[in-house]
Amino acid sequence: MERREFIKSTALAGSAALALPGTILAGNSNAGIKNQKSYERLPVSKIDKPLAIAMWDFSWILRHHKYGEFEDWDKALEGLSERGYNAIRMDAMPQFVAADKNGKISDEYRATKKDWIPALWGNDYAMSFRPREALLEFLPKCKKYGIRVGLASWFLSHGNNLEILNEDGGLQRGWTETLDFLKKNNLLDDNIVYVDLLNEYPDCNGYDWMKSELNKRSDAKKFILNNPNAHLPQNFEPREKDKRLYIKFYNDFANDLIANLKLKFPGIDYFTSFHTWSGLETLELTNYSALDFHVWFHHNSKIGRLIDSTVNTANIDRDIRLDFNKLMTFWKENKTEMINWIDVIIGAVAGKAKEYGIVCGNTEGWGPIGWYDHPDLSWEWVKESAEICVGLAKKHTEYKFICSSNFTHPQFKGLWEDVKWHRKITDIIKG
């Protein structure tokens, strides 16, 4: 299943062990305290060795309920540390932490689910969640288990009618109030490695105001005709199918957002994240502390269509063995071409970061965008893709935070339960 379609629809050996002051402890539950490694608590732009980061998105809170895979946060975080990860990317839910336009704060929200199609990320059932209360409890536990935190936002409604998603300045207000809340509760500390202000320009997020503004500028000629008094770059002459105003709007929007938040909350690394189709060459990263650029084999059109047909959960009742066999046959016959393709992208991302004097990473990757536990599917290709691409990323010193896949959550049991493999890949990432 394509992640953009999904977006639209939707430790330590002992749990009592504490992270030592000034260090992050990545433990081995089988080896005990003596094999723990210490890491300086620095923002991502200052670290030496790469972080092995898990993309825990909004699953950490939307599966925190009875029978949910994140019901016991201690168990999940201890398990993550046992597998060698020392960081997570998590949705801080700024759109829910912030007050509404009248200043009213809601403590609890309801996330709906109207079907029985498996949700790869987020809630598999209709459930209630309490974002402010959850942050106060969850973030200290991350520190307890030696897990550094990248705060992020998909800015989704999760079935709620949120005016802030259509508010001019809503994203900045949401983050300002969220960071204020964390600061007042002593949680905006040195365990926060960065703040990713918005997921995947231009489309894989729920900030509808921004997407509307981008859409208005998707055709420069039409935009100028409909907005004759709009401020335009000097001597701007629109061309056929001209998206320069579209690109400029986002670059200005993101850099201004970062500059404004740096003034109020200095000392924090800020950026927005991107993916393969964001247009790497068009990005202007003047105020960015890092470049988080998500890339998968899935975004190569030759193999992507085969992945789509294999993991389309909307048709979960069909026999997927034929689709999966076609995918594996293609991979076997075209592996070298696919590896060369993604190697070029990874190198270009590192080059872009070097151009701006910043670090880079990938919190989502490397094989399929979507995959799930199924008796007719195997996790071996997901693992192989990770091993290939992590190796390619490690060629570049700019890569300072690296994931193993999109599936480092307890709900993906087939991958989660292979502790030995996770230890293998996280050792490579951190090495």
PELIN-V563067 format. One record per residue. N is the residue number from 1. SS is DSSP state (hx for helix, st for strand, lp for the rest). PHI is phi in whole degrees, -180 to 180 (none if undefined). PSI is psi as a letter, one per 40 degrees, with the letter a starting at -180 (NA if undefined). Layout:
BEGIN
N|SS|PHI|PSI ; N|SS|PHI|PSI
END
This chain:
BEGIN
1|lp|none|h ; 2|lp|-65|h ; 3|hx|-62|d ; 4|hx|-65|d ; 5|hx|-72|d ; 6|hx|-61|d ; 7|hx|-60|d ; 8|hx|-66|d ; 9|hx|-95|e ; 10|lp|-126|NA ; 11|lp|none|b ; 12|lp|-113|i ; 13|lp|-59|d ; 14|lp|-113|h ; 15|lp|-68|e ; 16|lp|-90|e ; 17|lp|-66|i ; 18|lp|-114|i ; 19|lp|-68|h ; 20|lp|-72|i ; 21|lp|-57|h ; 22|lp|81|e ; 23|st|-133|i ; 24|st|-118|h ; 25|st|-106|h ; 26|st|-105|h ; 27|lp|-94|i ; 28|lp|-121|h ; 29|lp|-65|e ; 30|lp|-89|d ; 31|lp|-102|e ; 32|lp|84|a ; 33|hx|-60|d ; 34|hx|-64|d ; 35|hx|-99|e ; 36|lp|-70|i ; 37|st|-104|i ; 38|st|-105|i ; 39|st|-132|h ; 40|st|-64|i ; 41|lp|-86|g ; 42|lp|-122|i ; 43|lp|-63|i ; 44|lp|-60|d ; 45|lp|-72|e ; 46|lp|-114|e ; 47|lp|-73|i ; 48|lp|-92|c ; 49|lp|-87|i ; 50|lp|-62|i ; 51|st|-85|h ; 52|st|-90|h ; 53|st|-108|h ; 54|st|-106|h ; 55|st|-88|g ; 56|st|-96|e ; 57|st|33|b ; 58|lp|-102|e ; 59|hx|-64|d ; 60|hx|-57|d ; 61|hx|-106|d ; 62|hx|-82|e ; 63|lp|-117|e ; 64|lp|-93|g ; 65|lp|-160|i ; 66|lp|-56|h ; 67|lp|77|e ; 68|lp|-80|i ; 69|lp|-67|d ; 70|lp|-107|f ; 71|lp|-58|d ; 72|lp|-109|h ; 73|hx|-64|d ; 74|hx|-61|d ; 75|hx|-63|d ; 76|hx|-66|d ; 77|hx|-71|d ; 78|hx|-63|d ; 79|hx|-64|d ; 80|hx|-66|d ; 81|hx|-65|d ; 82|hx|-58|d ; 83|lp|-83|e ; 84|lp|97|e ; 85|lp|-78|i ; 86|lp|-127|e ; 87|st|-160|i ; 88|st|-134|i ; 89|st|-106|h ; 90|st|-134|i ; 91|st|-74|h ; 92|lp|-81|e ; 93|lp|57|f ; 94|hx|-61|d ; 95|hx|-69|d ; 96|hx|-101|d ; 97|hx|-70|d ; 98|lp|-68|i ; 99|lp|-75|i ; 100|lp|-78|a ; 101|lp|-64|e ; 102|lp|-95|e ; 103|lp|86|e ; 104|lp|-86|h ; 105|lp|-100|h ; 106|lp|-103|h ; 107|lp|-82|d ; 108|lp|-135|i ; 109|st|-133|i ; 110|st|-115|h ; 111|st|-96|h ; 112|lp|-88|i ; 113|lp|-149|h ; 114|lp|-105|e ; 115|lp|-145|i ; 116|lp|-110|e ; 117|lp|-70|h ; 118|lp|-57|h ; 119|lp|-92|h ; 120|lp|-69|d ; 121|lp|-127|i ; 122|lp|81|a ; 123|lp|-82|h ; 124|lp|-89|e ; 125|lp|-136|i ; 126|lp|-64|h ; 127|st|-155|i ; 128|st|-109|i ; 129|st|-142|i ; 130|lp|-125|g ; 131|hx|-63|d ; 132|hx|-66|d ; 133|hx|-60|d ; 134|hx|-65|d ; 135|hx|-62|d ; 136|hx|-63|d ; 137|hx|-89|d ; 138|hx|-76|d ; 139|hx|-62|d ; 140|hx|-62|d ; 141|hx|-67|d ; 142|hx|-59|d ; 143|hx|-64|d ; 144|hx|-57|d ; 145|lp|-99|e ; 146|lp|72|f ; 147|lp|-108|h ; 148|st|-75|i ; 149|st|-126|h ; 150|st|-101|h ; 151|st|-75|h ; 152|st|-139|i ; 153|lp|-152|h ; 154|lp|-92|e ; 155|lp|54|f ; 156|lp|-95|i ; 157|lp|-84|d ; 158|lp|49|f ; 159|lp|85|e ; 160|lp|-104|i ; 161|lp|-90|g ; 162|lp|-107|h ; 163|hx|-66|d ; 164|hx|-62|d ; 165|hx|-68|d ; 166|hx|-113|e ; 167|lp|-94|h ; 168|lp|-63|h ; 169|lp|87|e ; 170|hx|-63|d ; 171|hx|-65|d ; 172|hx|-66|d ; 173|hx|-64|d ; 174|hx|-60|d ; 175|hx|-71|d ; 176|hx|-60|d ; 177|hx|-70|d ; 178|hx|-70|d ; 179|hx|-66|d ; 180|hx|-60|d ; 181|hx|-60|d ; 182|hx|-66|d ; 183|hx|-63|d ; 184|hx|-64|d ; 185|lp|-103|e ; 186|lp|58|f ; 187|lp|-112|e ; 188|lp|-91|g ; 189|lp|-117|a ; 190|lp|-77|e ; 191|lp|-87|e ; 192|st|-84|h ; 193|st|-88|d ; 194|st|-169|i ; 195|st|-128|h ; 196|st|-92|h ; 197|lp|-73|d ; 198|lp|-160|h ; 199|lp|-76|h ; 200|lp|41|g ; 201|st|-58|h ; 202|lp|-100|e ; 203|lp|-127|d ; 204|lp|-87|f ; 205|lp|-155|i ; 206|lp|-110|e ; 207|lp|-81|g ; 208|hx|-67|d ; 209|hx|-61|d ; 210|hx|-64|d ; 211|hx|-64|d ; 212|hx|-66|d ; 213|hx|-64|d ; 214|hx|-65|d ; 215|hx|-61|d ; 216|hx|-61|d ; 217|lp|-102|e ; 218|lp|-70|e ; 219|lp|-130|h ; 220|hx|-60|d ; 221|hx|-60|d ; 222|hx|-66|d ; 223|hx|-63|d ; 224|hx|-64|d ; 225|hx|-64|d ; 226|hx|-84|e ; 227|lp|-134|g ; 228|lp|-63|d ; 229|lp|-100|e ; 230|lp|-68|i ; 231|lp|-76|h ; 232|lp|-120|i ; 233|lp|-58|i ; 234|lp|-59|h ; 235|lp|58|f ; 236|lp|-76|h ; 237|lp|-122|h ; 238|lp|-68|i ; 239|lp|-113|i ; 240|lp|-66|h ; 241|lp|53|f ; 242|lp|-86|h ; 243|lp|-110|e ; 244|hx|-63|d ; 245|hx|-68|d ; 246|hx|-60|d ; 247|hx|-65|d ; 248|hx|-63|d ; 249|hx|-59|d ; 250|hx|-68|d ; 251|hx|-58|d ; 252|hx|-66|d ; 253|hx|-58|d ; 254|hx|-68|d ; 255|hx|-68|d ; 256|hx|-66|d ; 257|hx|-59|d ; 258|hx|-63|d ; 259|hx|-60|d ; 260|hx|-66|d ; 261|hx|-72|d ; 262|hx|-63|d ; 263|hx|-66|d ; 264|hx|-86|d ; 265|lp|-129|g ; 266|lp|-72|i ; 267|lp|82|e ; 268|lp|-113|i ; 269|lp|-84|h ; 270|st|-121|i ; 271|st|-166|i ; 272|lp|-117|i ; 273|st|-100|i ; 274|st|-136|i ; 275|st|-140|i ; 276|hx|-47|d ; 277|hx|-93|e ; 278|hx|-73|e ; 279|lp|87|g ; 280|hx|-53|d ; 281|hx|-69|e ; 282|hx|-93|e ; 283|lp|-77|h ; 284|lp|-116|h ; 285|lp|-115|f ; 286|lp|-54|d ; 287|lp|-99|e ; 288|lp|-77|i ; 289|lp|-92|d ; 290|st|-160|i ; 291|st|-116|h ; 292|st|-102|h ; 293|st|-122|h ; 294|st|-88|h ; 295|lp|-140|h ; 296|lp|-136|i ; 297|hx|-59|d ; 298|hx|-53|d ; 299|hx|-85|e ; 300|lp|-85|h ; 301|hx|-60|d ; 302|hx|-68|d ; 303|hx|-96|d ; 304|hx|-60|d ; 305|hx|-65|d ; 306|hx|-73|d ; 307|hx|-66|d ; 308|hx|-56|d ; 309|hx|-68|d ; 310|hx|-75|d ; 311|lp|-111|f ; 312|lp|-74|g ; 313|hx|-69|e ; 314|hx|-65|d ; 315|hx|-114|f ; 316|lp|-69|e ; 317|lp|-83|e ; 318|lp|-85|i ; 319|lp|-85|h ; 320|lp|-95|e ; 321|hx|-62|d ; 322|hx|-64|d ; 323|hx|-63|d ; 324|hx|-65|d ; 325|hx|-65|d ; 326|hx|-62|d ; 327|hx|-63|d ; 328|hx|-68|d ; 329|hx|-65|d ; 330|hx|-60|d ; 331|hx|-60|d ; 332|hx|-62|d ; 333|hx|-82|d ; 334|hx|-126|e ; 335|hx|-58|d ; 336|hx|-61|d ; 337|hx|-62|d ; 338|hx|-65|d ; 339|hx|-66|d ; 340|hx|-62|d ; 341|hx|-62|d ; 342|hx|-75|d ; 343|hx|-62|d ; 344|hx|-63|d ; 345|hx|-66|d ; 346|hx|-60|d ; 347|hx|-64|d ; 348|hx|-67|d ; 349|hx|-63|d ; 350|hx|-61|d ; 351|hx|-65|d ; 352|hx|-64|d ; 353|hx|-62|d ; 354|hx|-62|d ; 355|hx|-58|d ; 356|hx|-99|e ; 357|lp|68|f ; 358|lp|-125|i ; 359|st|-92|i ; 360|st|-138|i ; 361|st|-170|a ; 362|st|-145|h ; 363|lp|-96|e ; 364|lp|-140|h ; 365|lp|174|a ; 366|lp|-129|d ; 367|lp|-89|c ; 368|lp|-87|i ; 369|lp|-77|d ; 370|lp|-122|i ; 371|lp|-156|i ; 372|lp|-158|i ; 373|lp|-71|h ; 374|lp|-156|h ; 375|lp|-61|d ; 376|lp|-100|e ; 377|lp|-114|i ; 378|lp|-126|i ; 379|lp|-88|e ; 380|hx|-64|d ; 381|hx|-69|d ; 382|hx|-61|d ; 383|hx|-64|d ; 384|hx|-61|d ; 385|hx|-60|d ; 386|hx|-63|d ; 387|hx|-63|d ; 388|hx|-64|d ; 389|hx|-75|d ; 390|hx|-62|d ; 391|hx|-61|d ; 392|hx|-67|d ; 393|hx|-65|d ; 394|lp|-69|e ; 395|lp|-69|e ; 396|lp|-113|h ; 397|lp|-67|e ; 398|lp|-70|d ; 399|st|-76|h ; 400|st|-119|e ; 401|st|-148|h ; 402|st|-137|h ; 403|lp|-94|i ; 404|lp|-102|d ; 405|lp|-179|a ; 406|lp|-86|e ; 407|lp|-127|f ; 408|lp|-92|f ; 409|lp|-113|i ; 410|lp|-61|d ; 411|lp|-71|e ; 412|lp|-94|g ; 413|hx|-61|d ; 414|hx|-60|d ; 415|hx|-91|d ; 416|hx|-59|d ; 417|lp|-77|e ; 418|lp|-88|g ; 419|hx|-61|d ; 420|hx|-60|d ; 421|hx|-67|d ; 422|hx|-58|d ; 423|hx|-63|d ; 424|hx|-62|d ; 425|hx|-74|d ; 426|hx|-71|d ; 427|hx|-64|d ; 428|hx|-65|d ; 429|hx|-61|d ; 430|hx|-83|e ; 431|lp|-70|NA
END
